[in-house]
Amino acid sequence: MKRILMLAIVCSLLLTGQAQKQVYTLKSCLEEGLQNNYSLRITHNEEQVSKNNATLGNAGYLPTLDFSAGYKGTVDNTRTKVRESGETIKENGVFDQTIDVGLNLNWTIFDGFSVWTNYKQLQLLKEQGELQTRITIEDYVASLTAEYYNYIQEKIRLKNFRYAMSLSRERMRIVEVRYHIGNFSRLDYLQAKVDFNADSAQYMKQREVLNSSRIKLNELMANHDVTALIGIRDTAIDVNPDLQYDELWQATLATNASLLMADKNTEVVRADYKKIMSRDYPYVRLNAGYGYTLNRYELSSTKKRDNWGLNAGITIGFNLFDGKRKMQKRNAQLAIEYAELEREDLKLSLKSDLSDLWQAYRNNWQVMLMERQNLVAAQENYEYANLRYMKGDLSGFEMREAQQSLLDAEERLLVSEYDTKMCEISLLQLSGKVLTYLNE
């Protein structure tokens, strides 16, 4: 009765734990992570700064309007010599006052297209901010997807070790029974027990590995409780068989975020060159003001004077000589050449990485197909060995070898599936298609 009660309590606790698990698909993991991950939120803020900067006013396209008000008072000791009489008149503590209030408008109407170039450059920097956000998102999606499938891999590995442990337990039970009736020696029994303990230890270590992967997955999703129990709906590592090298390379040229970033960087340095060249043109500036001025005089024949007025003017100028301009032009041209070379170097590097990953993907795919066949053979081999072992025609050592061959075949297949999936994720990231995992 006590055993039944304890079993009921354990089952209740297990069911409660299962009820608290949050079950995820890859898509739901990515959606939650994209919403909560701190690094992504920081990158979004940086992108918003570049958007806020991309305005006509920040580029100098709009006029500036200032309001100013001031007061000035002077206390002087004066000495005046009258020309006609030669008399000198002294006055001490003469107090004069001036009050002025006004609006002032300044506007650069034309500056050799420099203002327009500034605005275009700010727009390019805004686009670079968007691309940087996209790069961060793609890196994040690739990392979380890789960890998601790593978690599946560790779960499958745990299941394989649990199965190996159950086989060892059954073998130990059979040996123990036959040892007691005299069919097996004590050596056979002890060896079976050693093998069972080894498989049990391996299973326990794998539980620790699975727990670490779960914590990492919670961290990537920005779950405050990194130890929270989670469930994964997928139970196998599915590999995309439809990837084509030519399509991936064309997609890389068209949509790879790093390559697009290099293109924008080239445009930015070309804009710098245009800004330097704009100094070869004249500039036109407009200034205007409207204000009120009040003057109070203590000694003058005029006691006070106030003015309301509008003033306006236009300035046209031309820079005749600037000793740094020639050097700046050469440096700007070199900067353009450097950006173009850097872009071509990046393109070559991407093609090299894509080719390496493609070869690894195809090789791992072939290995995976071969290991699937090997697993079928290993399962048949184990079943046949088990029948012979039950009849007493096979030693414990040979039985253990058949069991280990089955476990090795399962492990090799699991590793080949995971490696192929990692190549797939990297290929999609290089070609700018990694966000398709959000649609799965």
C-alpha positions in Angstrom: 0.0 0.0 0.0 2.8 2.4 0.9 4.6 1.6 -2.4 1.4 2.4 -4.3 1.0 5.7 -2.4 4.6 6.7 -3.2 4.1 5.9 -6.8 1.0 8.0 -7.0 2.9 11.0 -5.4 5.8 10.6 -7.8 3.4 10.5 -10.8 1.5 13.6 -9.5 4.8 15.5 -9.2 5.8 14.5 -12.7 2.5 15.5 -14.2 2.7 18.9 -12.4 6.2 19.4 -13.8 5.0 18.6 -17.3 2.1 21.0 -16.9 4.6 23.8 -16.1 6.6 23.2 -19.2 6.4 25.7 -22.1 6.3 23.8 -25.4 8.2 25.5 -28.2 8.6 25.2 -31.9 11.6 26.8 -33.7 9.4 29.6 -34.9 8.0 30.4 -31.4 11.5 30.3 -29.9 12.7 32.8 -32.5 9.7 35.1 -32.1 10.1 35.2 -28.3 13.8 35.8 -28.6 13.5 38.5 -31.2 11.0 40.3 -28.9 13.0 40.0 -25.7 16.7 39.6 -26.4 18.7 42.4 -24.9 21.4 42.7 -27.6 18.8 43.1 -30.2 17.0 45.8 -28.3 20.3 47.7 -27.9 20.9 47.4 -31.7 17.4 48.7 -32.4 18.1 51.7 -30.2 21.3 52.4 -32.2 19.3 52.1 -35.4 16.8 54.6 -34.1 19.6 57.1 -33.4 20.7 56.9 -37.1 17.1 57.4 -38.2 16.7 60.5 -35.9 19.9 62.0 -37.4 18.8 61.6 -41.0 16.9 64.9 -41.2 17.1 68.0 -43.5 17.8 70.1 -40.5 20.8 68.0 -39.4 22.1 68.2 -42.9 22.0 72.0 -42.8 19.2 72.3 -45.4 17.0 74.4 -43.2 17.5 78.0 -42.0 18.3 78.8 -38.3 16.1 81.3 -36.5 17.4 82.8 -33.2 15.8 85.0 -30.7 18.0 87.2 -28.6 17.6 89.9 -26.0 20.2 92.0 -24.2 20.8 94.9 -21.8 23.9 97.0 -21.6 24.7 99.7 -19.2 27.9 101.9 -19.0 29.1 104.3 -16.3 31.8 106.6 -17.6 33.8 109.6 -16.5 34.0 112.0 -19.5 36.1 115.0 -20.4 35.1 117.2 -23.3 37.1 120.1 -24.8 34.9 122.6 -26.6 36.6 123.7 -29.9 35.3 127.3 -30.0 36.1 128.3 -26.4 38.8 125.8 -25.5 36.9 125.1 -22.3 37.1 121.6 -20.9 34.0 120.1 -19.4 34.2 117.2 -17.0 31.3 114.9 -16.2 31.6 111.9 -13.7 29.3 108.9 -13.4 27.7 109.3 -16.8 25.2 106.4 -17.1 24.1 105.3 -20.6 21.8 102.3 -21.3 21.0 100.1 -24.3 18.3 97.5 -24.6 17.8 95.3 -27.7 15.4 92.5 -28.6 15.4 90.7 -32.0 14.9 87.7 -34.3 17.7 86.7 -36.6 17.4 84.4 -39.6 20.4 82.7 -41.3 20.1 80.4 -44.2 22.7 78.8 -46.5 20.8 78.8 -49.9 23.7 77.3 -51.9 26.9 75.7 -50.8 28.2 73.9 -53.8 25.7 71.0 -53.3 27.4 70.3 -49.9 24.1 70.5 -48.0 22.4 68.0 -50.3 25.4 65.7 -50.1 25.2 65.9 -46.3 21.6 64.8 -46.4 22.3 62.0 -48.8 25.1 60.8 -46.5 22.9 60.8 -43.5 20.4 58.7 -45.4 23.1 56.3 -46.2 24.1 56.1 -42.5 20.5 55.4 -41.7 20.4 52.6 -44.2 23.7 51.3 -42.7 22.0 51.3 -39.3 19.2 49.2 -40.7 21.7 46.8 -42.2 23.6 46.5 -38.9 20.3 45.6 -37.2 19.6 43.0 -39.9 23.1 41.5 -39.4 22.6 41.3 -35.7 19.2 39.7 -36.2 20.5 37.2 -38.7 23.4 36.3 -36.3 20.9 35.9 -33.5 18.5 33.7 -35.6 21.4 31.5 -36.7 22.7 31.1 -33.1 19.3 30.4 -31.6 18.5 27.9 -34.5 21.8 26.1 -33.9 21.1 25.9 -30.2 17.6 24.7 -30.8 18.8 21.8 -32.9 21.7 21.2 -30.5 19.0 20.8 -27.8 17.2 18.3 -30.0 20.5 16.5 -30.6 21.2 16.2 -26.8 17.7 15.0 -26.2 18.1 12.2 -28.9 21.5 11.4 -27.4 19.9 11.1 -23.9 17.3 8.8 -25.3 20.0 6.6 -27.0 21.9 6.4 -23.7 18.7 5.5 -21.9 18.1 2.8 -24.4 21.6 1.5 -24.0 21.2 1.5 -20.2 18.0 -0.5 -20.5 19.7 -3.0 -22.7 22.5 -3.4 -20.1 20.0 -3.7 -17.3 18.2 -6.5 -19.2 21.5 -8.2 -19.9 22.5 -8.0 -16.2 19.1 -9.4 -15.2 19.5 -12.4 -17.5 23.1 -13.0 -16.4 22.1 -12.8 -12.7 19.3 -15.4 -13.2 21.5 -17.7 -15.1 24.4 -17.2 -12.7 22.2 -18.4 -9.8 21.2 -21.5 -11.7 24.8 -22.2 -12.7 24.7 -21.4 -16.5 27.0 -18.3 -16.2 30.1 -17.7 -14.0 30.4 -14.9 -11.5 32.8 -13.2 -13.9 30.0 -12.9 -16.4 27.7 -11.4 -13.8 30.3 -8.9 -12.6 31.2 -7.8 -16.2 27.5 -7.3 -16.9 27.2 -5.2 -13.8 30.2 -3.1 -14.7 28.8 -2.4 -18.2 25.4 -1.4 -16.7 27.1 1.0 -14.3 29.2 2.5 -17.1 26.0 3.1 -19.2 24.2 4.6 -16.2 27.1 7.0 -15.6 27.1 8.0 -19.2 23.3 8.6 -19.1 23.7 10.8 -16.0 26.4 12.9 -17.6 24.3 13.4 -20.7 21.5 14.7 -18.5 23.9 17.4 -17.3 24.8 18.3 -20.9 21.1 18.5 -21.8 20.5 20.8 -18.9 23.3 23.1 -20.0 21.7 23.3 -23.5 18.3 24.1 -22.0 19.9 27.0 -19.9 21.6 28.3 -23.0 18.3 28.2 -24.9 16.5 30.1 -22.2 19.3 32.7 -22.1 19.1 33.3 -25.9 15.3 33.8 -25.5 16.0 36.3 -22.7 14.0 34.2 -20.3 14.6 35.6 -16.8 14.3 32.1 -15.3 17.2 30.5 -17.3 16.5 27.2 -15.5 12.9 27.1 -16.6 11.7 23.7 -18.0 11.0 23.9 -21.7 9.6 21.4 -24.2 10.5 21.1 -27.8 7.9 19.9 -30.2 10.4 18.7 -32.8 11.9 15.2 -32.1 14.2 14.9 -35.1 16.8 17.0 -37.0 15.3 17.7 -40.4 17.7 18.7 -43.0 16.7 20.7 -46.1 17.5 18.6 -49.2 16.6 21.3 -51.7 19.6 23.7 -51.4 21.3 24.6 -54.7 24.8 26.2 -54.9 24.0 28.5 -57.8 20.9 29.8 -56.1 22.7 30.4 -52.9 25.5 32.3 -54.6 23.1 34.6 -56.5 21.2 35.2 -53.3 24.5 36.0 -51.6 25.4 38.7 -54.2 21.9 40.2 -54.0 21.0 40.1 -50.3 24.0 39.3 -48.1 23.9 42.0 -45.4 27.7 42.4 -45.1 28.0 42.9 -48.8 25.2 45.4 -48.9 26.9 47.2 -46.0 30.1 47.4 -48.0 28.2 48.9 -50.9 26.7 51.6 -48.6 30.2 52.3 -47.1 31.5 52.9 -50.7 28.7 55.4 -51.3 29.4 57.2 -48.0 33.1 57.8 -48.9 32.0 58.9 -52.4 29.8 61.4 -50.7 32.8 62.6 -48.7 34.6 63.2 -52.0 31.6 65.2 -53.3 31.6 67.4 -50.2 35.3 68.3 -50.8 34.6 69.0 -54.4 31.7 71.3 -53.5 34.2 73.9 -52.2 35.0 74.6 -55.9 31.6 76.3 -56.1 30.5 79.6 -54.7 28.3 79.9 -51.7 25.2 82.0 -51.2 23.9 82.9 -47.7 20.9 84.8 -46.7 20.6 86.6 -43.4 17.7 88.7 -42.0 16.5 90.1 -38.7 13.8 92.0 -37.1 14.2 93.7 -33.7 13.8 96.6 -31.3 16.6 98.7 -29.8 16.3 101.3 -27.1 19.2 103.7 -26.2 19.2 106.1 -23.2 21.8 108.9 -23.0 22.5 110.9 -19.9 24.6 113.7 -21.5 23.6 113.7 -25.2 21.2 116.3 -26.6 19.0 113.2 -27.3 17.7 111.7 -24.1 16.6 108.4 -25.6 16.2 106.7 -29.0 14.3 103.5 -29.9 14.2 101.7 -33.2 11.9 99.1 -34.7 13.3 97.6 -37.8 13.9 94.9 -40.4 17.3 94.2 -41.8 18.2 91.7 -44.5 21.2 90.9 -46.6 22.7 88.3 -48.9 26.3 87.1 -49.1 28.0 85.6 -52.1 31.4 84.2 -51.7 34.0 82.0 -53.4 36.9 80.2 -51.7 40.0 81.2 -53.8 42.6 79.2 -52.0 42.6 76.4 -49.5 46.0 74.7 -48.9 44.4 71.5 -47.6 42.0 70.9 -50.4 44.4 69.1 -52.8 45.5 66.8 -50.0 41.9 66.1 -49.0 40.9 65.3 -52.6 43.7 62.7 -52.9 42.8 61.1 -49.6 39.2 61.0 -50.5 40.0 59.3 -53.8 42.2 56.8 -52.0 39.3 56.2 -49.5 37.0 55.4 -52.4 39.5 53.0 -53.9 40.0 51.3 -50.5 36.3 50.9 -50.0 35.9 49.3 -53.5 38.9 46.9 -52.9 37.5 46.0 -49.5 34.1 45.2 -51.1 35.8 43.0 -53.7 37.8 41.2 -51.0 34.7 40.6 -49.0 33.0 39.2 -52.1 35.8 36.8 -52.7 35.8 35.8 -49.0 32.1 35.1 -49.1 32.5 33.0 -52.2 35.3 31.0 -50.5 33.2 30.5 -47.3 30.1 29.5 -49.4 32.2 27.0 -51.4 33.7 25.5 -48.2 30.3 25.2 -46.5 28.7 23.8 -49.6 31.3 21.0 -49.8 30.9 20.3 -46.1 27.1 20.2 -46.6 27.3 17.8 -49.5 29.8 15.6 -47.8 27.9 15.5 -44.5 24.7 14.7 -46.5 26.4 11.7 -48.0 27.8 10.6 -44.7 24.3 10.9 -43.2 22.7 8.7 -45.8 25.4 6.1 -45.3 25.0 6.2 -41.5 21.3 5.6 -41.8 22.1 2.4 -43.7 24.7 1.5 -41.1 22.2 2.0 -38.3 19.8 -0.5 -39.9 22.6 -3.0 -40.2 23.7 -2.4 -36.6 20.1 -2.9 -35.4 19.9 -6.2 -37.3 23.3 -7.2 -36.0 22.2 -6.5 -32.4 18.9 -8.5 -32.7 20.8 -11.4 -34.2 23.4 -11.3 -31.4 20.7 -11.0 -28.8 19.0 -14.2 -30.1 22.3 -16.1 -29.9 23.1 -14.7 -26.5 19.7 -15.9 -25.2 20.5 -19.3 -26.5 23.9 -19.3 -24.9 25.8 -19.3 -28.2 27.4 -15.9 -27.7 29.7 -14.6 -24.9 29.0 -11.6 -22.8 31.9 -9.8 -24.4 30.6 -10.3 -27.9 27.1 -9.3 -26.8 28.5 -6.1 -25.3 30.4 -5.4 -28.6 27.2 -5.7 -30.6 25.4 -3.4 -28.2 28.3 -0.8 -28.4 28.2 -1.1 -32.2 24.5 -0.1 -32.2 25.2 2.8 -29.8 28.1 4.0 -32.0 25.9 3.8 -35.1 23.2 5.9 -33.5 25.8 8.4 -32.3 27.5 8.7 -35.8 24.1 9.2 -37.4 23.1 11.9 -34.9 26.4 13.8 -35.3 26.1 13.6 -39.2 22.6 15.0 -39.1 23.5 17.8 -36.7 26.7 18.7 -38.7 24.6 18.8 -41.9 22.1 21.0 -40.3 24.8 23.4 -39.1 26.1 23.7 -42.6 22.6 24.4 -43.8 22.2 27.2 -41.3 25.5 28.7 -42.2 24.7 28.6 -45.9 21.4 30.3 -45.4 23.0 32.9 -43.3 25.6 33.7 -45.9 23.0 33.9 -48.6 20.8 36.2 -46.5 18.0 33.6 -46.2 18.4 32.6 -42.6 15.2 34.5 -41.7 13.2 31.9 -43.5 13.4 29.8 -40.3 10.8 32.3 -39.0 8.3 31.0 -41.5 8.7 27.4 -40.7 
